[in-house]
Amino acid sequence: MGVVGNFWELLKPYGRAEGFDFLRNKRVAVDLSYWIVQQETAVLKAHIRNPHIRLTFFRTINLFSKFGAFPVFVADGTASPLKSQARIARFFRASGIKLSSLPAAEEGISIERNKAFQKCEQECVELLELLGVPVLKAKGEAEALCAQLNQEGQVDACITADSDAFLFGAKCVIKNIQPNSKEPLEFYHMSDIESGLGLRRNHLIAISLLVGNDHNLIGVPGIGLETALRFVKSFSEDEILSRLQEIGRGDVQVLQRDVNLDCNYIPGSDESPWKTKVQHCSFCGHPGSKKAHHKFACQDCSSTANEGCIQKPSGFKCNCSSCDLDNKEKEQKRNENWQIKVCRMIASEQNFPNNEITEMYLNKHQQSADGDYHLTWSSPKTDMLVDYLAYYQHWEPSYTRQRMLPMLSTIFLRDVASNSKDQLLCGQYEFDSIQRVKTRFGHQLYVINWKKTTREMSNEICIPSENPDMEQELRIADDGSKDLLDEPEVLQIHIKDGCSFLSTEEDMELVQSAFPEKVSQFLRDKELKETKSSRKRSVKPENSESPRGVQLSITNFYRSSKVQATPGENESRSSKISADTSGERDKEPIRNYSKSARRKLLFG
């Protein structure tokens, strides 16, 4: 959840949308609990076996194959006592039970998540380890470790929907992924937030303390997001947290000092603090009395002496120096009163701000439970994955191998690009040719043909046989869950000249780095075909008849009209037209002709 309130709506104008290549060859930290919670919405009305395993399996494959990323998954650790108390409060609030007060959080005591969630998380961790993806265990919040990895430069972005990732120090957060779109990534840069809102990390921490967060759901009663945003902007990043400490202690002198420091208007040396009200004309509204303006023309009205003043319109506001000074003082006074009111609301809250929450957001302690972490990616354990998914998902081995092939082909091309000696995909398929260029959601890909080198293999990849259990497992709900589950496309398997071929979609740059000769040959063949087709189009005669079903031009359409008139008929029709020049034209016979014939008769 993160910061309480519509915090994401505040940041939304400063978000960006990027395409598939944004994460290419980049490391991303994934909040595993975010995916597990998200699958509950994805399969709300669908009956799918173990949806958390299904979602984690397909999304991990797509991060490798479609986006070309190197994912690092982070699991939640032991929650802090404050987070445990907030979970209890959220549970009672969702249940409609009103409690006057909750028990205080004790040191060393925490409430773990429910056993069902822990079971789902453990099963996903086992799946990811079989896929060869690094999985880290956080000391507390998973998004805290994701932000720490991003801040230290270990990863390039974080995938989480918890807005407090920015409070933990994240620089780039990917909030949403929609694979079936032209720009599937919705991400936020901390630099854009700083330049757009003028808020830095300490400002965001101060806002969370005022409006509420995962560790304190209430915050300061009576202070909303807009009030907190306006209040924290009046302080610099270095002083905002210390000012909250002083205001929380209820020091009246500090409140008055903060208000005086924030004054926008400072009187000049020639201006007296004791200001007298300048008299204004009640008729025109300009400086001076009505009696004086009656004798002498008002200079601001730009009128002659004989005409006098011009009556002021409704809603008139004088812009003289006296009125401008008075308006500034009034605005300053309103701002002072508003700030004093907010400061008193903060001072009335007990134990505000909580130093433990502030230190937690500032990463005063190591966020990893294991201390040091090593990010290494290994090859998937295909045989063990087949057994794992056959047990939990009841998937056939051939189906599991088929769905894993996009990930395996991406890893294979990476290995070949790094001068690997292995030249066979899955030990049985070799790179044959580039079939064509495919454009998917504005992103161009190569369709690669993989040729099977042997006739019989025990681990053959083929289309699974149909059965009721498999069909039910593959069915996706029609309520918008397809993007969340994100099942990859079915592989194209065909047989040619007695050999089996697989077709996969691969990134063009990755194929270029792995097989540059094949790419060069494909581009030469493509250029040759385009040259031949252009020559055929140039040789084609202008008046050649178009094939059936092709739309003709308007000129050829009238030339090939359905009704062809004989020479005798043409002479008779022309004589009729000439005879009608005097205005006595017989229109009835012309109506009986076809539309094309009538056009010829009327327009020659």
C-alpha positions as CSV (number, residue, x, y, z in Angstrom):
1,M,0.0,0.0,0.0
2,G,2.6,2.6,1.0
3,V,1.6,6.1,1.8
4,V,-2.1,6.5,2.8
5,G,-4.4,8.5,0.5
6,N,-4.3,9.0,-3.2
7,F,-0.5,9.3,-3.2
8,W,-0.1,7.6,-6.6
9,E,-2.6,10.1,-8.1
10,L,-0.3,12.9,-6.9
11,L,2.6,11.3,-8.7
12,K,0.7,10.2,-11.8
13,P,1.3,13.4,-13.9
14,Y,5.0,12.7,-13.6
15,G,4.9,9.1,-14.6
16,R,6.1,7.8,-18.0
17,A,5.2,5.0,-20.4
18,E,8.0,3.0,-22.0
19,G,8.2,0.2,-24.5
20,F,9.6,-3.3,-24.4
21,D,13.3,-2.2,-24.9
22,F,13.4,-0.1,-21.7
23,L,14.4,-3.1,-19.5
24,R,16.6,-4.8,-22.2
25,N,19.8,-6.1,-20.5
26,K,18.8,-4.4,-17.2
27,R,18.4,-5.7,-13.7
28,V,15.1,-5.3,-12.0
29,A,14.1,-6.1,-8.4
30,V,10.6,-7.6,-8.1
31,D,8.5,-7.4,-5.0
32,L,7.3,-11.0,-4.8
33,S,4.5,-10.2,-2.3
34,Y,3.1,-7.7,-4.8
35,W,2.7,-10.4,-7.5
36,I,1.1,-12.8,-5.0
37,V,-1.4,-10.2,-3.8
38,Q,-2.1,-9.1,-7.4
39,Q,-3.1,-12.6,-8.6
40,E,-6.1,-12.5,-6.3
41,T,-7.5,-9.7,-8.5
42,A,-6.4,-11.4,-11.7
43,V,-8.4,-14.6,-11.0
44,L,-11.3,-13.2,-9.0
45,K,-13.9,-15.1,-11.1
46,A,-11.7,-17.8,-12.7
47,H,-11.2,-21.2,-11.4
48,I,-7.5,-21.8,-11.9
49,R,-5.3,-24.1,-9.9
50,N,-2.6,-22.4,-7.9
51,P,-2.8,-19.0,-9.6
52,H,0.2,-17.6,-7.8
53,I,2.4,-20.3,-9.3
54,R,1.0,-19.8,-12.7
55,L,1.4,-16.0,-12.6
56,T,5.0,-16.2,-11.3
57,F,6.0,-18.8,-13.9
58,F,4.6,-16.9,-16.9
59,R,5.7,-13.4,-15.8
60,T,9.2,-14.6,-15.1
61,I,9.4,-16.1,-18.6
62,N,8.1,-12.9,-20.1
63,L,10.6,-10.7,-18.2
64,F,13.3,-12.8,-19.8
65,S,11.9,-13.3,-23.3
66,K,9.7,-10.3,-24.1
67,F,11.5,-7.6,-22.0
68,G,15.1,-9.1,-22.0
69,A,15.5,-8.2,-18.3
70,F,17.4,-9.9,-15.5
71,P,14.9,-10.2,-12.6
72,V,15.8,-10.4,-8.9
73,F,13.0,-11.4,-6.6
74,V,12.7,-10.2,-3.0
75,A,10.6,-11.9,-0.4
76,D,9.2,-10.3,2.7
77,G,10.9,-10.9,6.0
78,T,9.8,-10.5,9.6
79,A,7.5,-7.5,10.0
80,S,8.3,-4.8,12.5
81,P,6.0,-4.5,15.6
82,L,4.6,-1.3,14.2
83,K,3.7,-3.0,10.9
84,S,2.1,-5.9,12.8
85,Q,0.0,-3.4,14.7
86,A,-1.0,-1.7,11.5
87,R,-2.0,-5.1,10.0
88,I,-4.3,-5.7,13.0
89,A,-5.8,-2.3,12.6
90,R,-6.4,-2.8,8.9
91,F,-8.0,-6.2,9.6
92,F,-10.5,-4.8,12.1
93,R,-11.2,-1.8,9.8
94,A,-11.9,-4.1,6.9
95,S,-14.1,-6.3,9.1
96,G,-16.2,-3.3,10.2
97,I,-15.2,-3.7,13.9
98,K,-14.5,-0.4,15.7
99,L,-11.9,-0.4,18.3
100,S,-11.2,2.6,20.6
101,S,-7.5,1.6,21.0
102,L,-5.1,-1.1,19.9
103,P,-2.5,-2.7,22.1
104,A,0.9,-1.0,21.8
105,A,3.6,-2.7,19.7
106,E,6.1,-4.5,21.9
107,E,9.8,-4.9,21.0
108,G,10.6,-8.3,19.5
109,I,7.0,-9.3,19.0
110,S,5.5,-9.3,15.5
111,I,2.5,-10.7,13.8
112,E,3.4,-12.8,10.8
113,R,1.3,-13.0,7.7
114,N,-1.4,-15.7,7.6
115,K,-0.3,-19.2,6.8
116,A,-1.9,-19.3,3.4
117,F,0.2,-16.3,2.2
118,Q,3.3,-17.8,3.7
119,K,2.6,-21.1,1.8
120,C,2.1,-19.2,-1.5
121,E,5.3,-17.3,-1.0
122,Q,7.3,-20.4,-0.2
123,E,6.0,-22.2,-3.3
124,C,6.9,-19.2,-5.5
125,V,10.4,-19.1,-4.0
126,E,10.9,-22.8,-4.8
127,L,9.7,-22.2,-8.4
128,L,12.0,-19.2,-8.9
129,E,15.0,-21.2,-7.6
130,L,14.3,-23.9,-10.2
131,L,14.1,-21.2,-12.9
132,G,17.6,-20.1,-11.9
133,V,16.6,-16.6,-10.7
134,P,18.2,-15.1,-7.6
135,V,15.8,-14.7,-4.7
136,L,16.7,-12.6,-1.7
137,K,15.1,-12.6,1.8
138,A,14.5,-9.1,3.2
139,K,15.0,-8.3,6.9
140,G,11.6,-6.5,6.9
141,E,9.7,-5.1,4.0
142,A,10.5,-6.4,0.5
143,E,10.1,-3.0,-1.1
144,A,12.7,-1.7,1.3
145,L,15.4,-4.1,0.1
146,C,14.3,-3.4,-3.5
147,A,14.8,0.3,-3.0
148,Q,18.2,-0.4,-1.3
149,L,19.3,-2.4,-4.3
150,N,18.2,0.4,-6.6
151,Q,19.9,3.0,-4.5
152,E,23.2,1.1,-4.4
153,G,23.1,0.5,-8.2
154,Q,22.7,-3.3,-7.9
155,V,19.5,-3.0,-10.0
156,D,18.2,-0.4,-12.4
157,A,14.5,-0.4,-11.3
158,C,12.0,-1.8,-8.8
159,I,8.8,-3.5,-9.7
160,T,6.3,-2.8,-6.9
161,A,3.0,-1.0,-6.3
162,D,4.0,0.2,-2.8
163,S,4.6,3.9,-3.0
164,D,6.8,3.9,0.1
165,A,9.6,2.5,-2.1
166,F,10.5,6.1,-2.9
167,L,10.7,6.7,0.9
168,F,13.2,3.9,1.2
169,G,15.4,5.5,-1.4
170,A,14.3,4.0,-4.8
171,K,15.2,6.0,-7.9
172,C,13.0,4.2,-10.5
173,V,9.8,2.4,-9.7
174,I,7.7,0.4,-12.2
175,K,4.2,0.4,-10.9
176,N,2.4,-1.5,-13.6
177,I,3.2,-3.9,-16.5
178,Q,0.7,-4.5,-19.4
179,P,2.5,-6.8,-21.9
180,N,-0.3,-6.5,-24.5
181,S,0.2,-2.9,-25.3
182,K,2.5,-0.7,-27.3
183,E,4.0,0.9,-24.1
184,P,3.6,-1.8,-21.5
185,L,5.6,-0.2,-18.6
186,E,4.4,2.5,-16.3
187,F,7.3,3.8,-14.4
188,Y,8.3,6.8,-12.2
189,H,11.7,8.4,-11.8
190,M,12.5,10.2,-8.6
191,S,14.2,12.9,-10.6
192,D,10.9,13.7,-12.4
193,I,9.1,13.9,-9.0
194,E,11.8,16.3,-7.7
195,S,11.6,18.6,-10.7
196,G,7.8,18.4,-11.1
197,L,6.6,18.6,-7.5
198,G,9.7,20.1,-5.9
199,L,9.7,17.3,-3.4
200,R,12.7,15.3,-2.3
201,R,13.0,12.1,-0.3
202,N,12.8,13.8,3.2
203,H,9.7,15.7,2.0
204,L,8.0,12.4,1.0
205,I,8.9,10.9,4.4
206,A,7.3,13.9,6.1
207,I,4.2,13.6,4.0
208,S,3.9,9.9,5.0
209,L,4.2,10.8,8.7
210,L,1.5,13.4,8.4
211,V,-1.1,11.5,6.3
212,G,-0.3,7.9,7.4
213,N,1.7,4.9,6.0
214,D,2.0,1.2,6.4
215,H,3.3,1.6,10.0
216,N,0.9,4.2,11.1
217,L,-2.4,4.2,9.3
218,I,-3.8,7.3,10.9
219,G,-1.0,9.9,10.8
220,V,-2.2,13.3,12.1
221,P,-6.0,13.5,12.2
222,G,-7.3,16.4,10.1
223,I,-4.3,16.6,7.8
224,G,-4.9,15.3,4.3
225,L,-2.6,14.9,1.3
226,E,-3.1,18.5,0.0
227,T,-2.5,20.1,3.4
228,A,0.6,18.0,4.0
229,L,2.0,18.8,0.5
230,R,1.5,22.5,1.0
231,F,3.0,22.4,4.6
232,V,6.2,20.4,3.7
233,K,7.0,22.7,0.8
234,S,7.5,25.6,3.2
235,F,10.7,23.8,4.5
236,S,13.9,22.7,2.8
237,E,14.9,19.0,2.6
238,D,17.5,19.3,5.3
239,E,15.3,20.9,7.9
240,I,11.8,19.4,7.3
241,L,12.3,16.3,9.6
242,S,14.0,18.3,12.3
243,R,11.2,20.9,12.2
244,L,8.6,18.2,12.6
245,Q,10.5,17.0,15.7
246,E,10.4,20.5,17.2
247,I,6.8,21.1,16.3
248,G,5.8,17.7,17.7
249,R,7.2,18.7,21.1
250,G,4.8,21.7,21.1
251,D,7.3,24.5,21.4
252,V,5.3,27.7,20.8
253,Q,8.4,29.7,20.1
254,V,9.4,27.3,17.4
255,L,6.0,27.6,15.9
256,Q,6.3,31.3,15.8
257,R,9.8,31.2,14.4
258,D,8.8,28.8,11.6
259,V,6.0,31.1,10.6
260,N,8.2,34.1,10.6
261,L,10.9,32.3,8.5
262,D,8.2,31.5,5.9
263,C,7.0,35.1,5.4
264,N,7.0,35.9,1.7
265,Y,6.8,39.7,2.2
266,I,9.5,41.7,3.9
267,P,8.9,45.5,4.1
268,G,11.5,47.7,2.6
269,S,13.7,50.2,4.5
270,D,11.6,53.2,3.3
271,E,8.3,51.5,4.3
272,S,6.9,52.1,7.7
273,P,5.4,49.1,9.6
274,W,2.6,51.4,10.7
275,K,0.6,52.0,7.5
276,T,-2.4,54.3,7.1
277,K,-5.2,53.5,4.8
278,V,-5.1,55.6,1.6
279,Q,-8.5,57.1,0.7
280,H,-10.2,55.9,-2.5
281,C,-12.9,57.4,-4.6
282,S,-16.2,55.6,-4.1
283,F,-17.2,56.3,-7.7
284,C,-14.2,55.2,-9.8
285,G,-12.3,53.2,-7.1
286,H,-8.9,55.0,-7.6
287,P,-6.8,56.7,-5.0
288,G,-8.3,60.1,-3.9
289,S,-11.6,61.4,-2.7
290,K,-14.8,61.7,-4.7
291,K,-14.9,65.4,-4.0
292,A,-11.3,66.0,-5.2
293,H,-12.1,64.0,-8.4
294,H,-15.2,66.1,-8.9
295,K,-13.1,69.2,-9.1
296,F,-10.1,67.8,-10.9
297,A,-10.1,64.8,-13.3
298,C,-8.8,61.5,-12.0
299,Q,-5.4,60.7,-13.6
300,D,-6.1,56.9,-13.5
301,C,-9.4,57.3,-15.3
302,S,-7.7,59.1,-18.3
303,S,-10.7,61.5,-18.7
304,T,-10.9,65.2,-19.4
305,A,-11.8,67.8,-16.7
306,N,-15.2,68.3,-18.0
307,E,-16.2,64.6,-18.0
308,G,-15.0,63.7,-14.5
309,C,-14.4,60.1,-13.3
310,I,-15.5,56.9,-15.0
311,Q,-17.8,54.6,-12.8
312,K,-16.0,51.5,-11.7
313,P,-17.3,48.1,-13.0
314,S,-18.5,45.4,-10.8
315,G,-15.7,43.4,-9.2
316,F,-13.2,46.2,-9.6
317,K,-9.9,45.8,-7.8
318,C,-7.4,48.7,-7.5
319,N,-3.8,47.9,-8.4
320,C,-2.2,50.9,-6.7
321,S,0.9,50.4,-4.5
322,S,-1.1,50.9,-1.3
323,C,-3.7,48.3,-2.2
324,D,-1.1,45.8,-3.5
325,L,0.8,46.2,-0.2
326,D,-2.4,45.7,1.8
327,N,-3.3,42.5,-0.2
328,K,0.2,41.1,0.4
329,E,-0.2,41.6,4.1
330,K,-3.6,40.0,4.2
331,E,-2.3,37.0,2.3
332,Q,0.7,36.7,4.6
333,K,-1.6,36.9,7.6
334,R,-3.8,34.1,6.2
335,N,-0.8,32.0,5.6
336,E,0.5,32.6,9.1
337,N,-2.8,31.6,10.6
338,W,-3.0,28.5,8.5
339,Q,0.5,27.4,9.4
340,I,-0.1,28.0,13.1
341,K,-3.3,25.9,12.8
342,V,-1.5,23.0,11.2
343,C,1.4,23.2,13.7
344,R,-1.1,23.0,16.5
345,M,-2.7,20.0,15.0
346,I,0.7,18.3,14.8
347,A,1.6,19.3,18.3
348,S,-1.6,17.8,19.7
349,E,-0.7,14.4,18.3
350,Q,1.1,12.3,20.9
351,N,4.4,10.7,20.1
352,F,4.8,12.5,16.8
353,P,6.8,11.9,14.8
354,N,7.8,8.3,15.5
355,N,11.6,8.2,15.2
356,E,11.5,4.4,14.6
357,I,9.5,5.0,11.4
358,T,11.8,7.8,10.2
359,E,14.9,5.7,10.8
360,M,13.3,2.8,9.0
361,Y,12.7,4.9,5.9
362,L,16.2,6.3,6.0
363,N,17.7,2.8,5.9
364,K,19.6,3.1,9.2
365,H,19.8,-0.7,9.3
366,Q,20.7,-3.3,6.7
367,Q,17.6,-4.4,4.9
368,S,18.8,-7.8,3.8
369,A,18.4,-10.7,6.3
370,D,21.4,-12.5,4.8
371,G,23.7,-9.5,5.1
372,D,25.6,-9.7,1.8
373,Y,23.9,-10.7,-1.4
374,H,25.2,-12.1,-4.6
375,L,23.2,-11.7,-7.7
376,T,23.8,-14.6,-10.1
377,W,21.6,-16.2,-12.7
378,S,21.9,-19.8,-13.6
379,S,20.3,-22.1,-16.2
380,P,16.8,-23.4,-15.4
381,K,16.5,-26.9,-14.0
382,T,14.1,-28.1,-16.7
383,D,13.6,-31.7,-15.5
384,M,12.9,-30.6,-11.9
385,L,10.6,-27.9,-13.2
386,V,8.6,-30.4,-15.2
387,D,8.1,-32.5,-12.1
388,Y,7.3,-29.5,-10.0
389,L,4.6,-28.1,-12.3
390,A,3.2,-31.6,-12.9
391,Y,2.7,-31.9,-9.2
392,Y,1.2,-28.5,-8.4
393,Q,-0.4,-27.5,-11.8
394,H,-1.1,-31.0,-13.3
395,W,0.6,-29.8,-16.5
396,E,1.9,-32.3,-19.0
397,P,5.7,-32.4,-19.5
398,S,5.4,-31.4,-23.1
399,Y,3.3,-28.3,-22.2
400,T,5.8,-27.2,-19.6
401,R,8.8,-27.5,-21.9
402,Q,6.9,-25.7,-24.7
403,R,6.1,-22.7,-22.4
404,M,9.6,-22.6,-21.2
405,L,11.2,-22.4,-24.7
406,P,11.0,-18.6,-25.1
407,M,13.0,-18.2,-21.9
408,L,15.4,-21.0,-22.9
409,S,15.9,-19.5,-26.3
410,T,16.7,-16.1,-24.9
411,I,19.3,-17.6,-22.5
412,F,20.8,-19.6,-25.3
413,L,21.2,-16.5,-27.5
414,R,22.8,-14.7,-24.6
415,D,25.3,-17.6,-24.2
416,V,26.1,-17.7,-27.9
417,A,26.6,-14.0,-27.9
418,S,29.1,-14.4,-25.0
419,N,31.2,-17.0,-27.1
420,S,29.6,-20.1,-25.6
421,K,30.5,-23.4,-27.2
422,D,27.0,-24.8,-26.9
423,Q,25.3,-24.5,-30.3
424,L,22.1,-26.5,-29.6
425,L,19.0,-25.2,-28.0
426,C,17.8,-27.6,-25.4
427,G,20.4,-30.0,-26.7
428,Q,18.3,-30.8,-29.8
429,Y,17.5,-27.7,-31.8
430,E,20.0,-25.7,-33.9
431,F,19.6,-22.2,-35.4
432,D,18.3,-22.7,-38.9
433,S,17.2,-19.4,-40.4
434,I,15.4,-16.1,-39.9
435,Q,11.9,-16.5,-41.3
436,R,10.6,-12.9,-41.3
437,V,10.4,-9.7,-39.3
438,K,7.3,-9.4,-37.1
439,T,5.9,-6.2,-35.6
440,R,4.1,-6.7,-32.3
441,F,2.7,-3.6,-30.6
442,G,5.1,-1.4,-32.5
443,H,8.1,-3.5,-31.5
444,Q,10.0,-5.4,-34.3
445,L,11.2,-9.0,-33.7
446,Y,12.8,-11.7,-35.7
447,V,10.9,-15.0,-36.2
448,I,13.5,-17.6,-35.9
449,N,13.3,-21.2,-37.2
450,W,15.0,-23.8,-35.0
451,K,15.7,-27.2,-36.7
452,K,15.7,-30.4,-34.8
453,T,18.9,-32.3,-35.3
454,T,17.8,-35.8,-34.1
455,R,14.8,-37.9,-35.1
456,E,13.9,-39.2,-31.6
457,M,14.4,-37.5,-28.2
458,S,12.9,-38.4,-24.9
459,N,12.4,-34.8,-24.0
460,E,10.7,-33.8,-27.2
461,I,8.8,-30.5,-27.2
462,C,5.4,-30.9,-28.8
463,I,1.8,-29.7,-28.5
464,P,0.2,-31.4,-25.4
465,S,-2.8,-33.6,-25.9
466,E,-6.2,-32.3,-25.1
467,N,-7.9,-33.3,-21.9
468,P,-10.6,-31.6,-19.7
469,D,-8.2,-30.9,-16.8
470,M,-5.7,-29.2,-19.1
471,E,-8.4,-27.1,-20.9
472,Q,-9.7,-25.9,-17.6
473,E,-6.2,-25.0,-16.5
474,L,-5.5,-23.0,-19.6
475,R,-8.7,-21.1,-19.6
476,I,-8.3,-17.5,-18.6
477,A,-11.0,-15.3,-17.2
478,D,-12.6,-12.8,-19.5
479,D,-12.7,-10.0,-16.8
480,G,-9.4,-8.4,-17.7
481,S,-7.1,-11.0,-16.1
482,K,-5.3,-11.9,-19.3
483,D,-2.8,-9.1,-18.9
484,L,-2.0,-10.1,-15.4
485,L,-1.6,-13.8,-16.0
486,D,0.2,-13.0,-19.3
487,E,0.4,-16.4,-20.9
488,P,3.0,-16.5,-23.7
489,E,1.8,-17.2,-27.3
490,V,1.7,-20.8,-28.5
491,L,4.8,-21.8,-30.3
492,Q,4.6,-22.6,-34.0
493,I,5.7,-26.2,-34.7
494,H,5.8,-27.5,-38.3
495,I,7.4,-30.3,-40.2
496,K,9.2,-29.7,-43.5
497,D,11.1,-32.3,-45.6
498,G,10.8,-34.8,-42.7
499,C,12.4,-32.4,-40.2
500,S,10.8,-30.7,-37.3
501,F,11.0,-27.0,-36.9
502,L,10.2,-24.6,-34.0
503,S,9.5,-20.9,-34.5
504,T,10.2,-18.4,-31.8
505,E,10.2,-14.6,-31.6
506,E,13.5,-13.1,-30.6
507,D,14.9,-9.6,-30.1
508,M,16.7,-8.3,-33.2
509,E,19.7,-6.9,-31.4
510,L,20.2,-10.2,-29.5
511,V,20.0,-12.3,-32.7
512,Q,22.4,-9.8,-34.3
513,S,25.0,-10.3,-31.6
514,A,24.6,-14.1,-31.5
515,F,24.4,-14.9,-35.2
516,P,25.6,-11.9,-37.3
517,E,26.2,-14.0,-40.4
518,K,22.6,-15.3,-40.4
519,V,21.2,-11.7,-40.0
520,S,23.4,-10.4,-42.9
521,Q,22.2,-13.2,-45.1
522,F,18.6,-12.5,-44.2
523,L,18.9,-8.8,-45.0
524,R,20.6,-9.6,-48.3
525,D,17.8,-11.9,-49.3
526,K,15.2,-9.5,-48.2
527,E,16.7,-6.7,-50.2
528,L,16.9,-8.9,-53.3
529,K,13.2,-9.8,-53.0
530,E,12.2,-6.2,-52.6
531,T,14.2,-5.3,-55.8
532,K,12.6,-8.1,-57.8
533,S,9.1,-7.1,-56.7
534,S,9.7,-3.4,-57.5
535,R,10.9,-4.4,-61.0
536,K,7.7,-6.4,-61.6
537,R,5.6,-3.5,-60.6
538,S,7.4,-1.1,-63.0
539,V,7.1,-3.5,-66.0
540,K,3.3,-4.0,-65.5
541,P,1.3,-2.1,-68.3
542,E,-0.9,0.8,-67.4
543,N,-4.1,-0.5,-69.2
544,S,-3.8,-4.1,-68.0
545,E,-6.9,-5.5,-66.6
546,S,-7.0,-5.8,-62.9
547,P,-7.7,-9.2,-61.4
548,R,-11.1,-10.0,-60.0
549,G,-11.8,-8.6,-56.6
550,V,-9.3,-5.6,-57.0
551,Q,-10.9,-2.2,-56.9
552,L,-10.4,-0.2,-60.1
553,S,-9.6,3.4,-60.5
554,I,-12.5,5.7,-61.4
555,T,-11.2,6.1,-65.0
556,N,-10.9,2.4,-65.6
557,F,-14.3,1.8,-63.9
558,Y,-16.1,4.0,-66.5
559,R,-14.1,2.5,-69.4
560,S,-15.2,-1.0,-68.4
561,S,-18.9,-0.1,-67.9
562,K,-21.4,-2.9,-67.8
563,V,-23.6,-1.5,-70.7
564,Q,-21.7,-1.1,-74.0
565,A,-23.6,0.9,-76.6
566,T,-23.5,0.0,-80.4
567,P,-22.4,2.6,-82.9
568,G,-26.0,3.0,-84.2
569,E,-27.3,3.6,-80.7
570,N,-24.6,6.2,-80.1
571,E,-25.6,8.1,-83.2
572,S,-29.3,8.0,-82.2
573,R,-28.5,9.2,-78.7
574,S,-26.3,12.0,-80.0
575,S,-29.0,13.1,-82.3
576,K,-31.5,13.1,-79.5
577,I,-29.1,15.3,-77.4
578,S,-28.7,17.8,-80.2
579,A,-32.4,17.9,-80.8
580,D,-33.0,18.8,-77.1
581,T,-30.9,22.0,-77.3
582,S,-34.0,24.0,-77.6
583,G,-35.2,22.9,-74.1
584,E,-37.5,20.1,-75.3
585,R,-35.5,17.1,-74.0
586,D,-37.1,13.8,-73.5
587,K,-35.8,12.6,-70.1
588,E,-37.8,9.4,-69.8
589,P,-35.7,7.3,-72.3
590,I,-32.4,8.4,-70.6
591,R,-33.6,7.1,-67.2
592,N,-33.8,3.6,-68.6
593,Y,-30.1,3.5,-69.3
594,S,-27.5,2.4,-66.8
595,K,-25.6,4.9,-64.7
596,S,-22.4,4.7,-66.7
597,A,-24.3,5.2,-70.0
598,R,-26.1,8.2,-68.7
599,R,-22.8,9.8,-67.6
600,K,-21.5,9.2,-71.2
601,L,-24.6,10.8,-72.7
602,L,-24.6,13.8,-70.4
603,F,-20.9,14.5,-70.2
604,G,-19.6,13.1,-73.5
